[in-house]
Amino acid sequence: MNQDKDAFKGHNQNKSTEGDINGTPARQEWEAGITDAKTKKLLKKDARYFFHQALSTPCLDVLGDCNGAYIENISGKKYLDFHGNNVHQLGFSHPKLVQRLTEQLQGLTFSTRRYTNETAINFAEKLASLLPSDLNRVLMSPNGSSAIGIALKLARAITGKFKVVSFWDSFHGASLDAISVGGEAIFREYMGPMMPGVERIPPPVTYRGIFEGNEAKCLEHLEYVFSKEGDIGAFMAETVRNTDVQLPSKQFWVSARALCDKYGVVLILDEIPIALGRTGRMFAFEHYGIEPDILCLGKGLGGGIIPQAAIVTRDSYNKFPDISLGHYTHEKSPLGAMAGLTTLEILEEEKILQKVTSDSVEMCSDMSVLRDKYEIIGDIRGRGLLWGIELVTSRNTKEKAINEAEKVMYECLRNGLSFKVSAGNVLQLAPTLTISKEELKQAVNILDRAIANVCN
């Protein structure tokens, strides 16, 4: 343990804006409360054999099952999962998806490159049918980071320009190219020089942000960079920032889209964690009356079972007969395609988008009640079933309530509610989209009691 501590000397451990911290007293109390012998043994073996990573090591518990809105540990304790790594739009182990994947396993399990298969074609056709205008060209990839890489390479080919504008505090994946364009400082620790040509600007954050209450200043900054650099090829952004739930206005995105058109910049929207109904629309950009040039999808696209991502782009960009953008081994995976196709079908068949829109109204009401009730809550924000509760030491000073956020999270975990803390002090709530109203109320009640306990 001392060696581990020495290895981290000189590195800033306070840079984390993407997840909870493992070194607080609240975490130590959580670990001390684990009494099941098998759980303790497995956690020890996990720590021994898996490479340690910030934000995910050591692990909280050992899971034995997951179903619907719940994850369950090996002792039988259930947690309502409001984290889900953003893959659980359909809930865990959706029966139709399990059945379709089981059937696929009895047939074609792998499609080697230079060959195609009907399942992959059906998936691509279905995905394209849901998108506007000429956004019809699909490339599948094994994960979101690789989808980001494909998008960046395509933008270079289209524009002949290699520079990219992105936002500070954005997250686009963990590969070297993705962290180069991303704005999460913790992912650049130990990494040295990044991919050149990235210009980051402050994001249009409405609470405690540098442009608070003035998105026009952010747009001015964006245009200033476009005009001064002169060779920007792409603007990459999360339509809605997932980690701490930041929602720009419609006017912001309409204006940003116009600036991209004005300066010949490809607009890449990263909706890997927020598409597929999370905000109440199939794609978050639909709220804003715009469309991207390249759309990146992932996470829930595999139904919470198969790792699957993709980019969708314009027909007019399909003009390079000799370009290589992906060439991933599982480029047209029958299993990944079946997961994606079935996920899209279930979202439509079960009218999940309509359900999420209804749930959003109730969540907004419940979150507003909590904000009025507790001085520690500085801001609430959200749409659909993606919500953030920002804790502050007081509404007057708005200083981050980092320790309190950790305490609230562990108090909720003890009572069967799991979520993540982002930006140090934001409780991010992202349940399965199939969650019942009763389960939503149960989660809010657990959260209410936890905040009360921490504040008293």
LUMPATOR-317254 format. One line per 3 residues: number of its first residue (from 0); their letters; for each residue z, y, x of C-alpha. Coordinates in nm, 4 decimals. Example, Ala and Ser with C-alpha at 12.3 -4.5 7.8 and 13.67 -1.06 7.14 Angstrom:
0 = as = 0.7800,-0.4500,1.2300 ~ 0.7140,-0.1060,1.3670
This chain:
0 = mnq = 0.0000,0.0000,0.0000 ~ 0.0808,0.2392,0.2867 ~ -0.2598,0.1637,0.4380
3 = dkd = -0.4227,0.2556,0.1072 ~ -0.2347,0.5849,0.1024 ~ -0.3316,0.6645,0.4592
6 = afk = -0.6969,0.5976,0.3803 ~ -0.6891,0.8693,0.1190 ~ -0.5315,1.1379,0.3357
9 = ghn = -0.7380,1.4523,0.3532 ~ -0.9150,1.3906,0.0243 ~ -0.8453,1.5994,-0.2820
12 = qnk = -0.7021,1.3736,-0.5471 ~ -0.6870,1.6583,-0.7992 ~ -1.0637,1.6820,-0.8445
15 = ste = -1.0733,1.4318,-1.1275 ~ -1.2302,1.5630,-1.4447 ~ -1.3581,1.2283,-1.5712
18 = gdi = -1.0726,1.0065,-1.6777 ~ -0.7003,0.9534,-1.6529 ~ -0.4962,0.9372,-1.3343
21 = ngt = -0.3193,0.6216,-1.2169 ~ -0.0408,0.7735,-1.0088 ~ 0.1798,0.9513,-1.2633
24 = par = 0.5350,0.8507,-1.3655 ~ 0.3961,0.7642,-1.7088 ~ 0.1686,0.5071,-1.5442
27 = qew = 0.4590,0.3612,-1.3483 ~ 0.6601,0.3269,-1.6681 ~ 0.3648,0.1512,-1.8317
30 = eag = 0.3398,-0.1012,-1.5502 ~ 0.7154,-0.1606,-1.5556 ~ 0.6893,-0.2425,-1.9252
33 = itd = 0.4504,-0.5340,-1.8680 ~ 0.6677,-0.8455,-1.8970 ~ 0.4205,-1.1241,-1.9788
36 = akt = 0.4063,-1.3519,-1.6733 ~ 0.0393,-1.4500,-1.7119 ~ -0.0645,-1.0872,-1.7556
39 = kkl = 0.1248,-0.9805,-1.4446 ~ -0.0299,-1.2648,-1.2447 ~ -0.3852,-1.1828,-1.3559
42 = lkk = -0.3431,-0.8096,-1.2925 ~ -0.2204,-0.8889,-0.9427 ~ -0.5221,-1.1138,-0.8778
45 = dar = -0.7550,-0.8498,-1.0208 ~ -0.6138,-0.5931,-0.7799 ~ -0.6525,-0.8425,-0.4951
48 = yff = -1.0159,-0.9410,-0.5465 ~ -1.1881,-0.6404,-0.7043 ~ -1.2744,-0.3354,-0.4989
51 = hqa = -1.0484,-0.0467,-0.5949 ~ -1.2111,0.2515,-0.7651 ~ -1.0760,0.5825,-0.8851
54 = lst = -1.0235,0.6084,-1.2611 ~ -1.0407,0.2317,-1.3265 ~ -0.8076,0.0610,-1.0795
57 = pcl = -0.5444,-0.0731,-1.1237 ~ -0.6223,-0.2052,-1.4694 ~ -0.4044,-0.1351,-1.7711
60 = dvl = -0.3972,-0.4802,-1.9294 ~ -0.5788,-0.8131,-1.9527 ~ -0.8077,-0.8585,-2.2521
63 = gdc = -0.8653,-1.1860,-2.4309 ~ -1.0731,-1.0812,-2.7307 ~ -1.2506,-0.7903,-2.8945
66 = nga = -1.3647,-0.7624,-3.2525 ~ -1.4557,-0.4795,-3.4861 ~ -1.2573,-0.1684,-3.3969
69 = yie = -1.0059,-0.3573,-3.1820 ~ -0.9560,-0.4949,-2.8350 ~ -0.6826,-0.7575,-2.7945
72 = nis = -0.4858,-0.8608,-2.4870 ~ -0.4032,-1.2187,-2.3892 ~ -0.0593,-1.1873,-2.5490
75 = gkk = -0.2130,-1.1033,-2.8863 ~ -0.1449,-0.7283,-2.8878 ~ -0.4260,-0.5307,-3.0492
78 = yld = -0.5411,-0.1804,-2.9630 ~ -0.7625,0.0379,-3.1763 ~ -1.0181,0.1254,-2.9107
81 = fhg = -1.1116,0.4942,-2.9160 ~ -1.2615,0.4645,-2.5681 ~ -1.4949,0.1667,-2.5668
84 = nnv = -1.6883,0.2982,-2.2663 ~ -1.9153,0.4479,-2.5347 ~ -2.0840,0.1113,-2.5962
87 = hql = -1.9164,0.0164,-2.9242 ~ -2.1123,0.2036,-3.1893 ~ -2.1463,-0.1217,-3.3874
90 = gfs = -1.7920,-0.2329,-3.3184 ~ -1.7187,-0.5257,-3.0940 ~ -1.8898,-0.8605,-3.1511
93 = hpk = -2.0962,-0.7517,-3.4500 ~ -2.1855,-1.0839,-3.6228 ~ -2.5546,-1.0073,-3.6735
96 = lvq = -2.5967,-0.9036,-3.3119 ~ -2.4141,-1.2140,-3.1863 ~ -2.6356,-1.4317,-3.4068
99 = rlt = -2.9604,-1.2676,-3.2934 ~ -2.8658,-1.2921,-2.9259 ~ -2.7657,-1.6552,-2.9712
102 = eql = -3.1042,-1.7265,-3.1272 ~ -3.2800,-1.5455,-2.8431 ~ -3.0923,-1.7596,-2.5914
105 = qgl = -3.2478,-2.0665,-2.7498 ~ -3.5943,-1.9304,-2.6757 ~ -3.7229,-1.6845,-2.4173
108 = tfs = -3.4334,-1.5821,-2.1913 ~ -3.6229,-1.3987,-1.9171 ~ -3.9547,-1.2193,-1.8842
111 = trr = -4.0860,-1.1965,-1.5311 ~ -4.2679,-0.8823,-1.4210 ~ -4.6441,-0.8628,-1.4956
114 = ytn = -4.5776,-1.0398,-1.8271 ~ -4.4565,-0.9010,-2.1556 ~ -4.2930,-1.0493,-2.4636
117 = eta = -4.2925,-0.9794,-2.8345 ~ -3.9230,-0.8914,-2.8505 ~ -3.9597,-0.6163,-2.5910
120 = inf = -4.2697,-0.4797,-2.7630 ~ -4.0942,-0.4746,-3.1012 ~ -3.7991,-0.2922,-2.9490
123 = aek = -4.0148,-0.0261,-2.7816 ~ -4.2157,0.0249,-3.1006 ~ -3.8999,0.0617,-3.3095
126 = las = -3.7414,0.3077,-3.0664 ~ -4.0555,0.5206,-3.0499 ~ -4.0776,0.5273,-3.4294
129 = llp = -3.7421,0.7053,-3.4467 ~ -3.8441,0.9912,-3.2179 ~ -4.0540,1.3014,-3.2935
132 = sdl = -4.4067,1.4046,-3.1889 ~ -4.5485,1.2151,-2.8900 ~ -4.2186,1.0747,-2.7565
135 = nrv = -4.3599,0.7230,-2.7632 ~ -4.3503,0.5898,-2.4077 ~ -4.0566,0.3647,-2.3197
138 = lms = -3.9258,0.2264,-1.9916 ~ -3.6323,-0.0136,-2.0032 ~ -3.3725,-0.0209,-1.7273
141 = png = -3.0520,-0.2190,-1.6689 ~ -2.8102,0.0756,-1.6888 ~ -2.7810,0.4459,-1.7539
144 = ssa = -2.7777,0.5509,-1.3892 ~ -3.1136,0.3834,-1.3335 ~ -3.2533,0.5552,-1.6434
147 = igi = -3.1467,0.8879,-1.4910 ~ -3.3237,0.7941,-1.1682 ~ -3.6440,0.7113,-1.3553
150 = alk = -3.6300,1.0446,-1.5389 ~ -3.5833,1.2408,-1.2173 ~ -3.8771,1.0663,-1.0490
153 = lar = -4.1035,1.1181,-1.3492 ~ -4.0196,1.4900,-1.3632 ~ -4.1227,1.5240,-0.9979
156 = ait = -4.4516,1.3495,-1.0636 ~ -4.5279,1.5595,-1.3724 ~ -4.4474,1.9000,-1.2241
159 = gkf = -4.5046,1.8472,-0.8531 ~ -4.1652,2.0156,-0.8035 ~ -3.8522,1.8399,-0.6784
162 = kvv = -3.5741,2.0832,-0.7680 ~ -3.3361,2.0194,-1.0590 ~ -3.0936,2.2411,-1.2492
165 = sfw = -2.7841,2.0777,-1.3969 ~ -2.4367,2.1767,-1.5144 ~ -2.1120,2.1656,-1.3254
168 = dsf = -1.8746,1.9016,-1.4721 ~ -2.1634,1.7029,-1.6205 ~ -2.1716,1.3266,-1.5732
171 = hga = -2.5015,1.1413,-1.5417 ~ -2.4016,0.8152,-1.3765 ~ -2.2584,0.6840,-1.0505
174 = sld = -2.5634,0.6024,-0.8335 ~ -2.6398,0.8366,-0.5432 ~ -2.9200,1.0202,-0.7234
177 = ais = -2.7114,1.0478,-1.0415 ~ -2.4066,1.1929,-0.8657 ~ -2.6372,1.4300,-0.6805
180 = vgg = -2.7427,1.5919,-1.0079 ~ -2.4081,1.5384,-1.1804 ~ -2.1275,1.7914,-1.1646
183 = eai = -1.8221,1.5629,-1.1412 ~ -1.6706,1.6334,-0.7998 ~ -1.4722,1.3101,-0.7789
186 = fre = -1.7888,1.1006,-0.7631 ~ -1.9006,1.2824,-0.4487 ~ -1.5840,1.2004,-0.2550
189 = ymg = -1.6675,1.0234,0.0760 ~ -2.0422,1.0389,0.0032 ~ -2.1669,1.3032,0.2469
192 = pmm = -2.5021,1.4790,0.1942 ~ -2.6452,1.4549,-0.1540 ~ -3.0049,1.4554,-0.2760
195 = pgv = -3.1515,1.7998,-0.1950 ~ -3.2854,2.0512,-0.4436 ~ -3.0064,2.0476,-0.7030
198 = eri = -2.8925,2.3818,-0.8446 ~ -2.5784,2.3614,-1.0594 ~ -2.4722,2.6314,-1.3007
201 = ppp = -2.1550,2.6724,-1.5086 ~ -2.1852,2.5055,-1.8492 ~ -2.1621,2.6789,-2.1886
204 = vty = -1.7988,2.5834,-2.2457 ~ -1.6501,2.7602,-2.5464 ~ -1.2795,2.7181,-2.4582
207 = rgi = -1.1367,2.8080,-2.1167 ~ -1.4888,2.8248,-1.9713 ~ -1.6408,3.0878,-1.7426
210 = feg = -1.8795,3.1877,-2.0243 ~ -1.6169,3.1506,-2.2973 ~ -1.7481,3.3004,-2.6182
213 = nea = -2.0716,3.4183,-2.4552 ~ -2.3435,3.1538,-2.4317 ~ -2.5980,3.4301,-2.3753
216 = kcl = -2.4533,3.4762,-2.0257 ~ -2.5112,3.1081,-1.9542 ~ -2.8722,3.1416,-2.0689
219 = ehl = -2.9152,3.4505,-1.8507 ~ -2.7844,3.2505,-1.5563 ~ -3.0225,2.9642,-1.6363
222 = eyv = -3.3237,3.1947,-1.6510 ~ -3.2138,3.3719,-1.3344 ~ -3.2169,3.0408,-1.1447
225 = fsk = -3.5510,2.9384,-1.2974 ~ -3.7106,3.2677,-1.1991 ~ -3.5568,3.3116,-0.8535
228 = egd = -3.6070,2.9543,-0.7341 ~ -3.9567,2.9426,-0.8743 ~ -3.9977,2.5712,-0.8054
231 = iga = -3.7587,2.4073,-1.0509 ~ -3.9130,2.0894,-1.1908 ~ -3.6411,1.9679,-1.4271
234 = fma = -3.3402,2.0811,-1.6246 ~ -3.1068,1.7853,-1.6820 ~ -2.8190,1.8131,-1.9263
237 = etv = -2.6063,1.6250,-2.1734 ~ -2.7031,1.7541,-2.5171 ~ -2.3335,1.7313,-2.6029
240 = rnt = -2.0993,1.6839,-2.3093 ~ -1.9276,1.3568,-2.3738 ~ -1.6219,1.3468,-2.1521
243 = dvq = -1.4314,1.6473,-2.2878 ~ -1.6510,1.7011,-2.5951 ~ -1.8359,2.0289,-2.5427
246 = lps = -2.0807,2.1280,-2.8165 ~ -2.3228,2.4116,-2.7433 ~ -2.4581,2.6123,-3.0356
249 = kqf = -2.7982,2.5519,-3.1902 ~ -2.9130,2.8892,-3.0586 ~ -2.8219,2.7846,-2.7051
252 = wvs = -3.0433,2.4777,-2.7124 ~ -3.3303,2.6521,-2.8884 ~ -3.3245,2.9214,-2.6201
255 = ara = -3.2866,2.6717,-2.3341 ~ -3.5826,2.4735,-2.4642 ~ -3.7894,2.7940,-2.4749
258 = lcd = -3.6926,2.8787,-2.1162 ~ -3.8063,2.5347,-2.0001 ~ -4.1424,2.5926,-2.1696
261 = kyg = -4.1711,2.9411,-2.0195 ~ -4.1122,2.8259,-1.6613 ~ -4.2855,2.4884,-1.6750
264 = vvl = -3.9620,2.2916,-1.6452 ~ -3.9234,1.9367,-1.7811 ~ -3.6229,1.9115,-2.0147
267 = ild = -3.4325,1.5856,-1.9548 ~ -3.1621,1.5184,-2.2112 ~ -2.8981,1.2635,-2.1166
270 = eip = -2.7751,1.1057,-2.4398 ~ -2.6592,0.7816,-2.2799 ~ -2.3075,0.7960,-2.4314
273 = ial = -2.3718,1.0151,-2.7381 ~ -2.6893,0.8898,-2.9092 ~ -2.7216,0.6140,-3.1700
276 = grt = -2.5096,0.7762,-3.4380 ~ -2.2117,0.8968,-3.2368 ~ -2.2577,1.2568,-3.3597
279 = grm = -2.3851,1.1592,-3.7068 ~ -2.7530,1.1627,-3.6109 ~ -2.9504,0.8930,-3.4350
282 = faf = -2.9960,1.1366,-3.1450 ~ -2.7754,1.4378,-3.0768 ~ -3.0707,1.6715,-3.0129
285 = ehy = -3.1624,1.6390,-3.3818 ~ -2.8697,1.8707,-3.4633 ~ -3.0367,2.1475,-3.2636
288 = gie = -3.3939,2.1509,-3.3875 ~ -3.5372,2.0775,-3.0438 ~ -3.6822,1.7792,-2.8610
291 = pdi = -3.6636,1.6741,-2.4970 ~ -3.9504,1.5900,-2.2663 ~ -3.7576,1.2889,-2.1395
294 = lcl = -3.4697,1.1249,-2.3258 ~ -3.2234,0.8962,-2.1462 ~ -3.0440,0.6291,-2.3506
297 = gkg = -2.7987,0.3530,-2.2644 ~ -2.4467,0.2207,-2.3224 ~ -2.4458,0.1428,-2.6979
300 = lgg = -2.8146,0.0530,-2.6833 ~ -2.7061,-0.2997,-2.5885 ~ -2.4702,-0.3256,-2.8839
303 = gii = -2.1650,-0.3478,-2.6613 ~ -2.2740,-0.6910,-2.5358 ~ -2.5824,-0.6583,-2.3139
306 = pqa = -2.6185,-0.3875,-2.0449 ~ -2.9295,-0.2014,-2.1574 ~ -3.0721,0.1458,-2.1070
309 = aiv = -3.4083,0.3157,-2.1417 ~ -3.5988,0.6386,-2.1132 ~ -3.8444,0.7632,-2.3745
312 = trd = -4.1027,1.0221,-2.2805 ~ -4.4282,1.1795,-2.3904 ~ -4.7648,1.0064,-2.4282
315 = syn = -4.9155,1.2903,-2.2273 ~ -4.6985,1.1971,-1.9267 ~ -4.8501,0.8491,-1.9128
318 = kfp = -5.1265,0.9510,-1.6735 ~ -5.0382,0.7931,-1.3395 ~ -5.2086,0.4534,-1.3023
321 = dis = -5.0407,0.3836,-0.9691 ~ -4.6893,0.5265,-1.0203 ~ -4.3747,0.3146,-0.9707
324 = lgh = -4.0710,0.4503,-1.1545 ~ -3.8535,0.1506,-1.2311 ~ -3.9778,-0.1973,-1.1493
327 = yth = -3.6386,-0.3418,-1.2347 ~ -3.6101,-0.7203,-1.2426 ~ -3.5052,-0.7164,-1.6089
330 = eks = -3.7605,-0.4480,-1.6992 ~ -3.8544,-0.6173,-2.0285 ~ -3.5473,-0.8334,-2.0785
333 = plg = -3.5796,-1.0357,-2.4015 ~ -3.2012,-1.0312,-2.4419 ~ -3.1713,-0.6585,-2.3725
336 = ama = -3.4617,-0.5837,-2.6045 ~ -3.3131,-0.8003,-2.8798 ~ -2.9803,-0.6217,-2.8400
339 = glt = -3.1496,-0.2809,-2.8608 ~ -3.3727,-0.3726,-3.1539 ~ -3.0872,-0.5267,-3.3510
342 = tle = -2.8606,-0.2294,-3.2782 ~ -3.1182,0.0110,-3.4226 ~ -3.1682,-0.2133,-3.7266
345 = ile = -2.7947,-0.2381,-3.7970 ~ -2.7481,0.1383,-3.7714 ~ -3.0117,0.1776,-4.0423
348 = eek = -2.9268,-0.1216,-4.2624 ~ -2.5548,-0.0430,-4.2803 ~ -2.6192,0.3312,-4.3283
351 = ilq = -2.3878,0.4045,-4.0385 ~ -2.5207,0.7574,-3.9822 ~ -2.4227,0.8543,-4.3358
354 = kvt = -2.0801,0.6963,-4.2878 ~ -2.0211,0.8859,-3.9628 ~ -2.1143,1.2151,-4.1295
357 = sds = -1.8530,1.1462,-4.3978 ~ -1.5912,1.0392,-4.1428 ~ -1.6569,1.3573,-3.9460
360 = vem = -1.5327,1.5730,-4.2326 ~ -1.2049,1.3830,-4.2524 ~ -1.1585,1.3824,-3.8756
363 = csd = -1.2113,1.7580,-3.8659 ~ -0.9461,1.8020,-4.1333 ~ -0.6988,1.5705,-3.9606
366 = msv = -0.7531,1.7318,-3.6206 ~ -0.7037,2.0786,-3.7708 ~ -0.3711,1.9690,-3.9187
369 = lrd = -0.2569,1.8477,-3.5770 ~ -0.3617,2.1722,-3.4123 ~ -0.1671,2.3783,-3.6658
372 = kye = 0.1327,2.1520,-3.6196 ~ 0.1628,2.1484,-3.2400 ~ 0.1646,2.4465,-3.0030
375 = iig = 0.0586,2.2137,-2.7211 ~ -0.2860,2.1702,-2.8801 ~ -0.4998,2.4568,-2.7592
378 = dir = -0.8322,2.3474,-2.9037 ~ -0.9958,2.0737,-3.1080 ~ -1.3692,2.0147,-3.1122
381 = grg = -1.6025,1.7435,-3.2216 ~ -1.8830,1.6154,-3.4359 ~ -1.9327,1.2798,-3.6018
384 = llw = -1.6930,1.0364,-3.4365 ~ -1.6653,1.2137,-3.1015 ~ -1.3605,1.4399,-3.0790
387 = gie = -1.1635,1.6151,-2.8098 ~ -0.8089,1.7480,-2.8284 ~ -0.7346,1.9893,-2.5450
390 = lvt = -0.3676,2.0153,-2.4517 ~ -0.2306,2.3319,-2.2926 ~ 0.1131,2.4418,-2.1787
393 = srn = 0.0907,2.7235,-2.4319 ~ -0.1848,2.8803,-2.6371 ~ -0.1162,3.2120,-2.4685
396 = tke = -0.1643,3.0973,-2.1084 ~ -0.3956,2.8003,-2.1788 ~ -0.2884,2.6212,-1.8612
399 = kai = -0.3759,2.2534,-1.8541 ~ -0.1048,2.0227,-1.9859 ~ -0.1983,1.7343,-1.7544
402 = nea = 0.1352,1.5542,-1.7434 ~ 0.1760,1.5805,-2.1182 ~ -0.1724,1.4383,-2.1768
405 = ekv = -0.0851,1.1337,-1.9666 ~ 0.2415,1.0870,-2.1537 ~ 0.0651,1.1072,-2.4908
408 = mye = -0.1923,0.8508,-2.3814 ~ 0.0667,0.5945,-2.2690 ~ 0.2783,0.6519,-2.5774
411 = clr = -0.0301,0.5780,-2.7868 ~ -0.1098,0.2684,-2.5809 ~ 0.2386,0.1342,-2.6460
414 = ngl = 0.1718,0.1737,-3.0173 ~ -0.1750,0.0190,-3.0206 ~ -0.4188,0.3080,-2.9696
417 = sfk = -0.6427,0.3307,-2.6629 ~ -0.8443,0.6354,-2.5547 ~ -0.9201,0.8173,-2.2312
420 = vsa = -0.8056,1.1489,-2.0916 ~ -1.0820,1.3730,-1.9576 ~ -1.0752,1.6958,-1.7566
423 = gnv = -0.7080,1.6216,-1.6915 ~ -0.5862,1.7447,-2.0303 ~ -0.8390,1.6497,-2.3001
426 = lql = -0.7714,1.3509,-2.5237 ~ -1.1169,1.2092,-2.5976 ~ -1.1397,1.0148,-2.9233
429 = apt = -1.4495,0.7988,-2.9690 ~ -1.3889,0.5045,-3.2044 ~ -1.6407,0.2476,-3.3146
432 = lti = -1.8720,0.3928,-3.5776 ~ -1.7925,0.1007,-3.8085 ~ -1.4204,0.1817,-3.8157
435 = ske = -1.2639,0.1911,-4.1616 ~ -1.1020,0.5015,-4.3078 ~ -0.7696,0.3181,-4.3071
438 = elk = -0.8029,0.2452,-3.9357 ~ -0.8922,0.6086,-3.8663 ~ -0.5810,0.7234,-4.0504
441 = qav = -0.3715,0.4688,-3.8616 ~ -0.4996,0.6051,-3.5306 ~ -0.4314,0.9669,-3.6291
444 = nil = -0.0766,0.8724,-3.7323 ~ -0.0141,0.7012,-3.3965 ~ -0.1441,1.0090,-3.2174
447 = dra = 0.0662,1.2406,-3.4336 ~ 0.3860,1.0501,-3.3526 ~ 0.3023,1.0355,-2.9829
450 = ian = 0.2499,1.4115,-2.9555 ~ 0.5731,1.4695,-3.1478 ~ 0.7652,1.2427,-2.9089
453 = vcn = 0.6225,1.4115,-2.6019 ~ 0.6886,1.7618,-2.7338 ~ 1.0516,1.6918,-2.8347
